[in-house]
Structure formats: C-alpha cells, structure tokens
Amino acid sequence: MYGDRYGFGERSYEAPVKVGERYTVKIESIGKGGDGIARVKGFVIFVPNTQVGQEVDIVINSVKRKFAFAEVI
C-alpha cells in the first residue's frame, strides 16, 4: 500500500553499476574515511588511494544501496 510511495515496497532501487564493471572516473572530493569520491550517473563510488582531480580507471568491488566501492586498476 505505502511501498511504492515511500520507496520500500515491491519496487526496489537498482544501482547503475555492478560488481566487475570498469569505468574511467574523475575523483571529485575526499570522503570522511579518506577515500576518493567519484560518481557514475550520479551514483557515489568510493575509491581508496586517490586524490581530488585524478582521472583513474576503476573496477567496482562492492555495491550497496546508495553507494559502491571500487579500486584503481
């Protein structure tokens, strides 16, 4: 009844990235934990060992509901 309206019903949000996919991204900022933050279609990707302004090739390691983790390849 309320599921679709409030986003927790039958319809589930699907991340625009999947484990194993590769992308070239630009690191936009640094997160609290020190990881670089990039975005793919607006979706946040945390990339360790990077700095703001870097353009890096990454592979997605883990996908959560609102963000993903990747590593530089």
RACORFEN-V416261 format. One record per backbone hydrogen bond with DSSP energy under -0.5 kcal/mol. CO is the residue of the C=O (numbers start at 1). NH is the residue of the N-H. E is the energy in kcal/mol with one decimal. If there is no record, write none. Layout:
BEGIN
co=CO nh=NH e=E
co=CO nh=NH e=E
END
This chain:
BEGIN
co=2 nh=6 e=-2.2
co=3 nh=7 e=-1.1
co=3 nh=8 e=-1.5
co=3 nh=9 e=-1.0
co=13 nh=15 e=-0.5
co=18 nh=21 e=-2.0
co=21 nh=60 e=-2.4
co=23 nh=25 e=-0.5
co=23 nh=58 e=-3.2
co=25 nh=56 e=-2.5
co=26 nh=28 e=-0.6
co=27 nh=53 e=-2.8
co=29 nh=37 e=-3.0
co=31 nh=34 e=-1.9
co=35 nh=31 e=-3.3
co=36 nh=38 e=-0.5
co=36 nh=47 e=-3.1
co=37 nh=28 e=-3.0
co=37 nh=29 e=-1.2
co=38 nh=45 e=-2.9
co=40 nh=43 e=-2.0
co=43 nh=40 e=-2.1
co=44 nh=68 e=-1.7
co=45 nh=38 e=-2.6
co=46 nh=70 e=-2.5
co=47 nh=36 e=-2.6
co=51 nh=54 e=-2.0
co=54 nh=27 e=-2.8
co=54 nh=56 e=-0.6
co=56 nh=25 e=-2.8
co=57 nh=73 e=-2.7
co=58 nh=23 e=-1.9
co=59 nh=71 e=-1.9
co=60 nh=20 e=-2.7
co=62 nh=69 e=-2.8
co=66 nh=44 e=-0.6
co=67 nh=64 e=-3.0
co=68 nh=46 e=-3.0
co=69 nh=61 e=-2.8
co=69 nh=62 e=-1.7
co=70 nh=48 e=-0.7
co=71 nh=59 e=-2.0
END
